[in-house]
């Protein structure tokens, strides 16, 4: 039997004990599991950023992988914990929209209510350790999805208006990865446009960095979203923008 894979995606960083504690809990339940870090550098409380990051990574892992996501500003509140199956992989996360860009409408989603799976006592502030990690480990060890709790069909999805988006992520180069899908929006920009983030307006598209010249520009990113960038400079610093910042886009009529 191949060793199960569990990935971790959090906003915990790596200077505290949080990630290590979660891994310890999972290895106590599924000692043969391979634990793979996608990232622990999501901006604190960055649900949309985590959703984007998960969307870029989950399909690169083999079928049977369990993806554990803990970006959970609502920990301890009435928000649900959920587990889902989609595309041959399982996902364990808070029900706050963090799975929006990974699972489709035909996903099987269950609320996590089976307290027998939890670590005791359950902390009000660290569900990553006490609820999500043990459930992810049990799923990796062969637990059936339906055993975590009842099926639901009203899980939370992020809602971004058509012409009002947001910065999903600021990458290490300072590129602003927007929520505007390239295939949908790039053809609309051919007649001219203005993309506004804060007080900064960007109004040109380039296809590669070599031909970009000075200043900010929009470029089709490798992840399928438009990005606001600057050649060998940080667009985030120039525009003074962070993950989650609102963006408006207006295409000019020809």
C-alpha positions in Angstrom: 0.0 0.0 0.0 1.3 3.4 -1.0 1.9 5.9 1.8 -0.9 8.4 2.1 -0.2 12.1 1.4 -1.5 15.0 3.5 -0.7 18.5 2.4 -0.9 21.5 4.8 -1.8 25.1 3.9 -2.0 27.7 6.7 -1.4 31.2 7.8 0.5 30.1 10.8 4.0 30.8 9.6 6.9 28.7 10.9 8.2 30.5 13.9 5.7 29.2 16.3 4.7 25.6 17.4 1.4 25.5 15.5 2.4 23.6 12.4 4.6 21.2 14.3 1.8 20.4 16.7 -0.6 19.7 13.8 1.9 17.4 12.2 2.5 15.5 15.5 -1.3 14.9 15.9 -1.5 13.6 12.3 1.5 11.3 12.6 0.0 9.8 15.8 -3.0 8.7 13.8 -1.4 8.0 10.4 2.3 7.3 11.1 3.0 6.4 7.5 1.6 9.6 6.1 3.7 11.8 4.0 3.2 15.4 5.2 3.8 18.0 2.5 3.8 21.8 3.2 2.1 23.8 0.4 2.6 27.1 2.4 2.4 28.5 5.9 3.0 32.0 4.7 -0.6 33.0 3.8 -1.3 36.5 5.0 -3.0 36.3 8.4 -6.7 35.7 7.9 -6.2 35.7 4.1 -9.1 33.5 3.0 -9.0 34.5 -0.6 -5.2 34.2 -0.8 -5.4 30.7 0.6 -8.2 29.8 -1.8 -6.0 31.0 -4.7 -2.9 29.1 -3.4 -4.8 25.9 -2.9 -6.3 26.1 -6.4 -2.8 26.3 -7.9 -1.5 23.3 -6.0 -4.2 20.7 -5.3 -4.4 19.1 -8.7 -0.6 18.5 -8.9 -0.9 15.8 -6.2 -2.0 12.3 -6.9 -5.5 11.0 -6.4 -6.1 10.1 -2.8 -4.3 13.1 -1.4 -5.9 14.8 1.6 -5.5 18.6 1.5 -5.7 20.3 4.9 -6.4 24.0 4.9 -6.4 26.0 8.1 -6.9 29.7 7.5 -9.6 30.3 10.1 -10.4 33.8 11.4 -13.8 32.5 12.6 -12.3 29.8 14.9 -14.4 29.2 17.9 -17.5 30.7 16.3 -20.5 29.0 14.8 -18.8 28.5 11.5 -18.8 24.9 10.3 -15.9 22.6 9.8 -16.2 20.6 6.5 -14.6 17.8 4.6 -15.0 17.4 0.9 -14.2 15.1 -2.0 -13.6 16.4 -5.4 -11.4 15.3 -8.3 -10.3 12.2 -6.4 -8.8 14.2 -3.5 -10.2 15.1 -0.1 -10.2 18.5 1.5 -10.5 19.4 5.2 -11.1 23.1 6.1 -13.3 25.6 7.9 -16.4 26.5 6.0 -15.4 30.1 5.2 -14.9 30.1 1.4 -11.3 28.8 1.5 -12.2 25.9 -0.8 -14.1 28.1 -3.4 -11.5 27.9 -6.1 -10.6 24.2 -5.6 -13.9 22.3 -5.4 -16.7 22.3 -8.0 -20.5 22.3 -7.7 -20.5 18.5 -7.8 -18.2 18.1 -4.9 -19.3 15.9 -2.0 -19.2 18.1 1.1 -19.9 16.9 4.7 -20.0 18.9 7.9 -17.5 17.6 10.5 -19.5 16.6 13.5 -18.1 13.2 14.6 -16.6 14.3 17.9 -15.1 10.8 18.4 -12.5 11.8 15.8 -11.4 14.9 17.6 -8.4 15.4 19.9 -9.4 16.1 23.5 -9.9 18.5 24.9 -10.9 20.7 22.0 -9.4 24.2 22.3 -11.6 27.1 21.3 -8.7 28.7 19.5 -6.8 25.9 17.9 -9.2 23.8 15.8 -6.3 23.1 13.4 -4.7 20.9 16.0 -7.8 19.4 17.7 -10.4 19.0 14.8 -8.9 19.5 11.4 -5.7 17.6 11.8 -7.1 14.4 13.3 -9.9 14.3 10.7 -7.4 14.8 7.9 -5.3 12.0 9.3 -8.2 9.6 9.7 -9.3 10.3 6.1 -5.8 9.6 4.9 -5.8 6.4 6.9 -8.9 5.1 5.2 -11.9 6.7 6.9 -14.9 7.1 4.6 -15.9 10.7 4.0 -19.5 10.1 5.2 -18.3 9.1 8.6 -17.2 12.7 9.5 -20.8 13.9 9.6 -23.9 14.8 7.5 -23.7 15.9 3.9 -24.4 19.6 3.2 -25.0 21.4 0.0 -24.8 25.0 1.2 -21.1 25.5 1.9 -19.7 29.0 1.8 -18.3 30.3 -1.4 -16.4 33.6 -1.9 -18.3 36.1 -4.0 -16.5 38.6 -6.2 -18.5 40.9 -8.4 -17.8 40.9 -12.1 -16.0 44.3 -12.4 -15.0 44.5 -8.7 -12.3 42.1 -7.8 -9.5 41.8 -5.2 -5.8 41.1 -4.9 -5.8 37.3 -4.3 -2.1 37.2 -3.4 1.1 39.3 -3.4 3.9 37.0 -4.5 7.5 37.3 -3.4 8.3 39.5 -6.4 5.6 42.0 -5.5 3.2 41.0 -8.3 -0.4 41.6 -7.5 -2.3 38.5 -8.6 -5.9 39.6 -9.2 -9.2 37.7 -9.1 -9.8 38.6 -12.8 -9.6 35.5 -15.0 -7.4 36.0 -18.0 -9.6 34.1 -20.4 -12.6 36.1 -19.4 -11.1 39.6 -19.2 -8.1 39.8 -21.5 -10.2 40.1 -24.7 -12.3 42.9 -23.1 -9.2 45.0 -22.5 -8.2 45.3 -26.1 -10.1 48.5 -26.6 -8.5 50.2 -23.6 -9.2 49.9 -19.9 -8.4 51.2 -16.4 -7.7 48.9 -13.5 -7.7 50.7 -10.2 -6.2 49.5 -6.9 -6.3 52.1 -4.2 -5.4 55.4 -5.8 -3.2 53.7 -8.5 -4.5 53.3 -12.0 -3.0 50.8 -14.5 -4.0 51.0 -18.2 -1.7 48.9 -20.3 -1.2 45.2 -21.0 2.0 43.5 -21.9 2.7 39.9 -22.8 6.1 39.5 -21.3 8.4 41.3 -18.9 11.2 42.0 -21.4 9.0 44.3 -23.4 7.3 46.0 -20.4 9.4 49.1 -20.0 8.9 51.3 -16.9 5.9 51.6 -14.6 3.0 49.3 -13.8 1.3 47.1 -16.3 -1.1 44.2 -16.4 0.2 40.8 -17.6 -1.5 37.4 -18.1 -0.2 35.3 -15.2 0.8 31.6 -15.4 -2.1 30.7 -13.0 -4.8 32.0 -15.3 -5.4 35.4 -13.7 -4.4 38.9 -14.6 -1.5 40.3 -12.6 -0.4 43.9 -11.9 3.3 43.9 -12.2 6.4 46.1 -12.6 9.6 45.1 -14.4 12.3 44.2 -11.7 10.3 46.1 -9.1 7.5 45.5 -6.6 4.1 46.4 -7.9 2.8 46.0 -4.4 5.2 48.7 -3.1 4.5 51.0 -6.0 0.7 50.7 -5.6 0.9 50.3 -1.8 -1.4 47.3 -2.0 -1.7 44.1 0.0 -3.5 40.8 -0.4 -7.3 41.4 -0.1 -7.2 44.9 -1.5 -10.1 45.8 -3.7 -9.6 46.3 -7.4 -12.0 47.9 -9.9 -11.7 47.4 -13.7 -13.4 49.3 -16.4 -13.1 48.3 -20.1 -13.5 51.2 -22.5 -16.0 50.8 -25.3 -14.5 50.8 -28.8 
